[in-house]
Amino acid sequence: MILRIHDKEGKANLAIKDNGDCQCIAHRAFYGPLRSDVTCASCGFTSTTHDPCMDISLDLSACNSSQKDFGSKSKFEIFAVVTHSGMLESGHYVMYLHLRNQWYICDDAWITEVGEEIIRASQ
């Protein structure tokens, strides 16, 4: 969706800043730097990086169109879940991965087997 907005806006407005940043409505609304801080557990040194990030959050809680359109519940298989704990400005991400009928939690440098109930309880 963002790429469609970008393409449509880009054809109508080709204004690009000297630093190469696109000025289309999609980039102005959803683009920005993502700051990441990683602290070494051994020496305590903190490395900070700023990466480009384009993000859009959609509330899908009221989305009932799939059941109406198809007449039955859609079936899908979840193979990964990403969770965030903390605040908007800072926090911690972990990923749960389903591989060969087993769930794993990927937490920084650690990968550990977990039960499905852990994933169902995650937020």
N, C-alpha and C positions, 0 to 999 in steps of 0.2 A: 504494500500500500504506500509506504513512504517513497519507494523508488518511482512509483507511478506519479505521485505528486511532484517529486523532484524532476522527472522527465518532462511533465507537462509545463511546470513552472519554468524550467530551464530553457525550453524552446521559446517561451514568451519573453523571458527576462534573462539575458546573458551577462548580467552585471556580476563580475568576479572581482574581488578585492585583489590588491597587489600580492598578498600573501597566499593566494590560491583558494581562500575560503569561498564556498558557494553561498550566495545570498538568497537562494530560493526559500519559500515559506517553510518547506520541510526541514531544511537545515537550520533556519533561524529558530524554529520551534523545538526541535528534538535533538539537536547536535550540541555537544559540549565536551569538555575534558573530564575524564574519569581518573581521579587520584587513587593510587594504590600504594599503601605502605606495607613493606615486608620487613619484619624484624628477625634477625638471626638469633636463634635460641642459644647459641654458644657464646658469641661475643657481644650481643646486644645492639649491633649496628642496624640502623633502620635505613632501608633504601626506599626512596619515593620516586614513583614514575607518574607521568600524566599521559594517558592514552586517549585518542579520539574515541568518542562514544556517541552512537545515535540510538536513542531509546524511546519507545512509546509503550505505555501501559494501557491495556484495554480491560474494562469491566465486562466480563462475559457471564456474570451471574444471571442475568435476565435473558440470556440467549436460548430460546426454545425453538429456533427455526429448523434445526436438524431433525428433530422428532416430527415436526409438522410437515416438513418437506418430504421426508422419507418414510413416514408412517411407522417407523420402529426405531428403537435405540441404535445409535451408531456403535460399532464395535471397533476397538483399537487396543493395541498392546503398548503399555508404557515401558520404555527401556531405560529411562533416566529421569531423575527428579533433582532439581537444584533448589536449595533453600538458602535464605539469608537470615542471619540473626544480628541484632544490633539496631542502629539508627540509620537514617537516610544518609547522613554524612560519613558514617563509618560503620564497620561491622565485619562479619565473617560469612563467607559462602562455603557450603559443602555440597557435594554431589553424591547422589545415590545412583548406582549403576546396576542394572539387571543383566547378568551374563551367565549363560549356561545354567539356567534355572536357579541361580543364587544371586542374592542382593549383596552389594558391597557399598561401603561408605568411603568416599575419597575426600579426605580432610587434610589439606596441605600435602605433606609428604607421606601421609599414612593412608593405607588402604586396608580395610578390615571387613570381614564378613559380618552381615547383620541379618536379622529376620525381617520378613515382610511387615510385621506389626510395627516395627520402628519407622518404616517408610510411611505407613498409613497414619501414624501419630505425628509425623513431622509437619511443620507449618512454615 
